[in-house]
Amino acid sequence: MQGRITKVLNMKPPETLSMIEEAAGTRMFEDKKESAISTITKKEKKLEEIQSVIFLFLFPLKIEFNFNIISDFLKSFYVKKLLQN
């Protein structure tokens, strides 16, 4: 018994905290929390990848669409200008 008490008294603070958490039953929840945070981080990374792929595919289409609208406008503007002269 005396050896165990000496061992506990000589423990560093993180070791003492770990022992108390384990005895109180909160260590299990800390492990689950770390696992959940890891899962969330992975999901956020995957979401960013998906968003970048969507952006890469849709952004050029928007530019092309806007270019066609501008091109049509300019054609009609020049046709009207030519008809007026």
C-alpha positions as YAML, in Angstrom:
chain: A
units: angstrom
residues:
- id: 1
  name: MET
  ca: [0.00, 0.00, 0.00]
- id: 2
  name: GLN
  ca: [2.80, 2.40, 0.92]
- id: 3
  name: GLY
  ca: [4.49, 1.79, -2.45]
- id: 4
  name: ARG
  ca: [1.31, 2.74, -4.33]
- id: 5
  name: ILE
  ca: [0.91, 5.98, -2.36]
- id: 6
  name: THR
  ca: [4.52, 6.91, -3.09]
- id: 7
  name: LYS
  ca: [3.98, 6.11, -6.76]
- id: 8
  name: VAL
  ca: [0.92, 8.40, -6.90]
- id: 9
  name: LEU
  ca: [2.75, 11.20, -5.07]
- id: 10
  name: ASN
  ca: [5.65, 10.97, -7.52]
- id: 11
  name: MET
  ca: [3.40, 11.11, -10.59]
- id: 12
  name: LYS
  ca: [3.55, 14.09, -12.88]
- id: 13
  name: PRO
  ca: [0.34, 16.19, -13.16]
- id: 14
  name: PRO
  ca: [-0.77, 14.73, -16.53]
- id: 15
  name: GLU
  ca: [-0.35, 11.20, -15.17]
- id: 16
  name: THR
  ca: [-2.36, 12.07, -12.05]
- id: 17
  name: LEU
  ca: [-5.10, 13.65, -14.14]
- id: 18
  name: SER
  ca: [-5.22, 10.60, -16.40]
- id: 19
  name: MET
  ca: [-5.55, 8.29, -13.40]
- id: 20
  name: ILE
  ca: [-8.36, 10.40, -11.88]
- id: 21
  name: GLU
  ca: [-10.21, 10.59, -15.22]
- id: 22
  name: GLU
  ca: [-9.96, 6.84, -15.61]
- id: 23
  name: ALA
  ca: [-11.24, 6.24, -12.06]
- id: 24
  name: ALA
  ca: [-14.12, 8.72, -12.52]
- id: 25
  name: GLY
  ca: [-15.14, 7.16, -15.83]
- id: 26
  name: THR
  ca: [-14.72, 10.35, -17.86]
- id: 27
  name: ARG
  ca: [-11.80, 9.03, -19.91]
- id: 28
  name: MET
  ca: [-14.21, 7.09, -22.10]
- id: 29
  name: PHE
  ca: [-16.01, 10.32, -23.01]
- id: 30
  name: GLU
  ca: [-12.75, 12.08, -23.81]
- id: 31
  name: ASP
  ca: [-11.86, 9.26, -26.19]
- id: 32
  name: LYS
  ca: [-15.27, 9.50, -27.88]
- id: 33
  name: LYS
  ca: [-14.88, 13.28, -28.15]
- id: 34
  name: GLU
  ca: [-11.48, 12.92, -29.84]
- id: 35
  name: SER
  ca: [-12.93, 10.35, -32.22]
- id: 36
  name: ALA
  ca: [-15.87, 12.63, -33.08]
- id: 37
  name: ILE
  ca: [-13.57, 15.61, -33.67]
- id: 38
  name: SER
  ca: [-11.42, 13.47, -35.96]
- id: 39
  name: THR
  ca: [-14.51, 12.36, -37.91]
- id: 40
  name: ILE
  ca: [-15.77, 15.94, -38.23]
- id: 41
  name: THR
  ca: [-12.37, 17.09, -39.49]
- id: 42
  name: LYS
  ca: [-12.34, 14.37, -42.14]
- id: 43
  name: LYS
  ca: [-15.89, 15.23, -43.22]
- id: 44
  name: GLU
  ca: [-15.06, 18.94, -43.48]
- id: 45
  name: LYS
  ca: [-12.02, 18.15, -45.61]
- id: 46
  name: LYS
  ca: [-14.14, 15.97, -47.91]
- id: 47
  name: LEU
  ca: [-16.77, 18.73, -48.12]
- id: 48
  name: GLU
  ca: [-14.10, 21.25, -49.14]
- id: 49
  name: GLU
  ca: [-12.91, 18.86, -51.86]
- id: 50
  name: ILE
  ca: [-16.45, 18.44, -53.17]
- id: 51
  name: GLN
  ca: [-17.04, 22.19, -53.14]
- id: 52
  name: SER
  ca: [-13.82, 22.81, -55.07]
- id: 53
  name: VAL
  ca: [-14.80, 20.23, -57.71]
- id: 54
  name: ILE
  ca: [-18.26, 21.77, -58.04]
- id: 55
  name: PHE
  ca: [-16.70, 25.22, -58.35]
- id: 56
  name: LEU
  ca: [-14.29, 24.02, -61.02]
- id: 57
  name: PHE
  ca: [-17.10, 22.53, -63.09]
- id: 58
  name: LEU
  ca: [-19.70, 25.26, -62.65]
- id: 59
  name: PHE
  ca: [-17.55, 28.38, -62.73]
- id: 60
  name: PRO
  ca: [-16.38, 27.92, -66.35]
- id: 61
  name: LEU
  ca: [-19.98, 27.33, -67.39]
- id: 62
  name: LYS
  ca: [-21.03, 30.62, -65.81]
- id: 63
  name: ILE
  ca: [-18.23, 32.46, -67.61]
- id: 64
  name: GLU
  ca: [-19.23, 30.88, -70.91]
- id: 65
  name: PHE
  ca: [-22.88, 31.70, -70.26]
- id: 66
  name: ASN
  ca: [-22.09, 35.32, -69.41]
- id: 67
  name: PHE
  ca: [-19.83, 35.60, -72.44]
- id: 68
  name: ASN
  ca: [-22.66, 34.39, -74.69]
- id: 69
  name: ILE
  ca: [-25.07, 36.92, -73.19]
- id: 70
  name: ILE
  ca: [-22.56, 39.74, -73.65]
- id: 71
  name: SER
  ca: [-21.75, 38.58, -77.15]
- id: 72
  name: ASP
  ca: [-25.45, 38.50, -78.10]
- id: 73
  name: PHE
  ca: [-25.95, 41.97, -76.63]
- id: 74
  name: LEU
  ca: [-23.01, 43.41, -78.54]
- id: 75
  name: LYS
  ca: [-24.19, 41.82, -81.80]
- id: 76
  name: SER
  ca: [-27.66, 43.26, -81.40]
- id: 77
  name: PHE
  ca: [-26.21, 46.65, -80.40]
- id: 78
  name: TYR
  ca: [-24.01, 46.81, -83.50]
- id: 79
  name: VAL
  ca: [-26.84, 45.66, -85.75]
- id: 80
  name: LYS
  ca: [-29.07, 48.45, -84.38]
- id: 81
  name: LYS
  ca: [-26.22, 50.93, -84.81]
- id: 82
  name: LEU
  ca: [-25.71, 49.83, -88.42]
- id: 83
  name: LEU
  ca: [-29.42, 50.04, -89.15]
- id: 84
  name: GLN
  ca: [-29.57, 53.58, -87.79]
- id: 85
  name: ASN
  ca: [-26.73, 54.76, -90.05]
...
